[in-house]
Amino acid sequence: MFINSHIKFVALILFLTHTICLTGCDNSLETDTDEETADAAQKDLQLVWSDEFDGEELDTERWSYQLGTGTEFGLTGWGNNELQYYTDHEENIFIEDGKLHIVALEERFRGMNYTSARIRTYEKGDWKYGRFEIRAKLPEGQGIWPAIWMLPTDEVYGGWPKSGEIDIVELVGHQPFTIHGTVHYGPDWPGNQQRGTSYRLDEGKFSDDFHVFAIEWRQDEIKWFIDDEHYFTVTPSSLNPHPYPFNERFHLLINLAVGGNWPGNPNSTTEFPQSLIVDYVRVYELE
C-alpha cells in the first residue's frame, strides 16, 4: 500500500498439520481452526502477539482506527488518489463469528462516494523482526485494493519511503487470482523505489477461500510465504545502491481501499459491498 504516490490467542497444546494448498480447494483452509499453523509448530516458534478476533468488537488495546481521506497526514486520497472515506462505523468494520470484517460500501459520505476502514497497531504493536502470519480471505472487483502491510514506527531514516514499507500482501481486484509482496524504499518521490513479486494461484481466486499470508523477517532478510510456500526474498543487496531500512521497528496495518492509481476506479462490473475478512493475526519470535 503506497503512501506517497499510494493476533484468538489460544494455548499451544495441539497443532493441526495441514496440507499446503495453492488452489484454495483444501478443507484445511476452508475450515475454521483453533490450532496454530503447521509451519509455526514445526519451527517451535514463540507466539508473542496475536488477535484472534474473539471479542464482540475491535480490540482497541491492539488496534487504532485511521479515519478520513488522509488529508490529516497531508495525503489527499491517502497519497494514491483513493476514493474511500475510512470510518469506524459498524457497517464498515465489525467482528462476527471470530473474524474481522472490513467492508467497502458504495455510499456518499463526507464528500466521498465510498466508505471502508483502515486500522493499525502503531504504538500498540511495534516489532523488529519476527514471523507475521495472517489468515484471510480477500475481496475482488475492479477498483478494489486490500492490503496487509507494515510501516516504520520510528522513521529513523526519514519520511516515506526512506524508512521503508513492507507489503505482506496486496491484491488489485481485477486480478483476483494474483497477490503481491513488495518493499518500498529509496529517496523521496518521484525517485522512490520498490522491489517485489507476484504469486498467482493455479486455480481459483483469493476471494474463494482463506489463505495464510506471512513474512519471516530477520536482520538483513525478509521472506514472503503463501500457505507456507516461500515465494520471495529481499536482502540488502536487493536494494543496491540504496540503503536498507528494514532493521528497525515496524507496525502492522490492514485496510481495504477503493480506487487509486494502481487498481484504477470501480466500474459497472464492480459489486458492492466487498469484504476483507481476517481470521487471525499472529506474530511469532524467530530463533
Secondary structure by P-SEA (a helix, b strand, c coil): cccccccccccccbbbbbcccccccccccccccccccaaaaaacccccccccccccccccccbbbbbccccccccccccccccbbbccccccccccccbbbbbbbbccccccccccccccccccccccccbbbbbbcccccccbbbbbcccccccccccccccccccccccccccccbbbbbcccccccccbbbbbbbbbbcccccccbbbbbbbbccccbbbbbccccccccccccccccccccccccccccccccccccccccccccccccccccccbbbbbbcc
